[in-house]
Amino acid sequence: MAQQKISLTRYLVEQQRADGLIPGQLRLLLEVVARACKSISQAVNKGALGGVLGTAESENVQGEIQKKLDIIANEVLIEANEWGGHLAAMASEEMDSIYVVPNRYPQGEYLLMFDPLDGSSNIDVNVSIGTIFSVLKKPDDHPGVQEGDFLQAGTQQVAAGYCIYGPQTTLVLTVGNGVAMFTLDREQGSFVLTQEDIQIPADTKEFAINMSNMRHWDEPMKRYIDECLAGKEGPRGKDFNMRWIASMVADVHRILMRGGVFMYPWDKREPEKAGKLRLMYEANPMSWLVEQAGGAATNGKQRILDLQPTKLHERVSVMLGSRNEVERLTQYHAEKA
Ligand SMILES: O=P(O)(O)OC[C@H]1O[C@](O)(COP(=O)(O)O)[C@@H](O)[C@@H]1O
């Protein structure tokens, strides 16, 4: 008898029933986010046929020229999530400040942060991109909502995930009970469970970093990569392979599937920036997924999920993936501290 297909809705309902792990409101919120990702997947899939490729005439808060699809994805997520009554506010890589749910809609108890379309440099060249999201509880010790309510450590996340738009559209999710993966069944129009309890191997022979930045790295980073490149003749005694898709969502997805270590370290030219990637809606959700799959995530000095955010669009140095490699990177940085 064919294995029964478990839909995302059924999976979340069973999680809710089983461990009472996820309250009803959070389950409904995650279903709305998944529906929004399905719409974004259709827009991305259309590409030039839908006239959605290319840049828009605007810049985001990071000073980056926005792609048309960045804006479309952002609007799809806002419109899908603002009326459901699950959220108090949202924050996005593409918006300077927080978006408070208009009071014509019921105010919910959750806060949603997202990178509507990660991997912007790949949007127009048909390489995998994705949506990354993170959910927090709104502090209930004061009425209303403000930007400060979002500045919670990654350990406070109640859900995190991404949806990758590649050869398949795949949603990867955690609510604190391991990592599950759902593939979009385009015929049915629904996400179907295709893998549960994903585990990242503790060891790996594969690293991911933008090598063209090597001259800007600090000593521990250079030492780690030099040793990987030295291969089995070198101190690591094994050959390493390199991969760099330049879409964090795609590089991390590969690591969840077969192991590896992803690094976007801070850059000596801009020490004040502490890195390129954003803590709240890139590093925190990806770090929690990786940890829930048995991996680890550090900024070189500290576990990323323990970092206390100070700004909404704060950047951070990121090293995550197979546990033993991340521990080696932490050790090399500690030796230099
Ligand atoms: O262009 P680079 O330096 O290789 O950086 C690629 C990194 O930047 C990002 O594209 C940043 O994210 P956005 O595309 O959302 O701005 C990551 O997805 C990726 O890992």
PDBQT file of the ligand as one rigid body, heavy atoms in Angstrom, charges set to zero:
ROOT
HETATM    1  O1  LIG A 401      27.653  37.822  -2.667  1.00  0.00    +0.000 OA
HETATM    2  P1  LIG A 401      28.355  37.114  -1.584  1.00  0.00    +0.000 P 
HETATM    3  O2  LIG A 401      29.400  37.943  -0.885  1.00  0.00    +0.000 OA
HETATM    4  O3  LIG A 401      28.893  35.798  -1.988  1.00  0.00    +0.000 OA
HETATM    5  O4  LIG A 401      27.265  36.872  -0.438  1.00  0.00    +0.000 OA
HETATM    6  C1  LIG A 401      26.276  35.896  -0.576  1.00  0.00    +0.000 C 
HETATM    7  C2  LIG A 401      25.467  35.905   0.677  1.00  0.00    +0.000 C 
HETATM    8  O5  LIG A 401      24.682  37.099   0.702  1.00  0.00    +0.000 OA
HETATM    9  C3  LIG A 401      23.302  36.784   0.706  1.00  0.00    +0.000 C 
HETATM   10  O6  LIG A 401      22.811  36.805  -0.591  1.00  0.00    +0.000 OA
HETATM   11  C4  LIG A 401      22.634  37.852   1.580  1.00  0.00    +0.000 C 
HETATM   12  O7  LIG A 401      21.364  37.786   1.563  1.00  0.00    +0.000 OA
HETATM   13  P2  LIG A 401      20.318  38.687   0.696  1.00  0.00    +0.000 P 
HETATM   14  O8  LIG A 401      20.397  38.167  -0.662  1.00  0.00    +0.000 OA
HETATM   15  O9  LIG A 401      19.038  38.413   1.356  1.00  0.00    +0.000 OA
HETATM   16  O10 LIG A 401      20.736  40.109   0.807  1.00  0.00    +0.000 OA
HETATM   17  C5  LIG A 401      23.232  35.366   1.281  1.00  0.00    +0.000 C 
HETATM   18  O11 LIG A 401      22.118  34.663   0.861  1.00  0.00    +0.000 OA
HETATM   19  C6  LIG A 401      24.508  34.727   0.733  1.00  0.00    +0.000 C 
HETATM   20  O12 LIG A 401      25.002  33.711   1.557  1.00  0.00    +0.000 OA
ENDROOT
TORSDOF 0
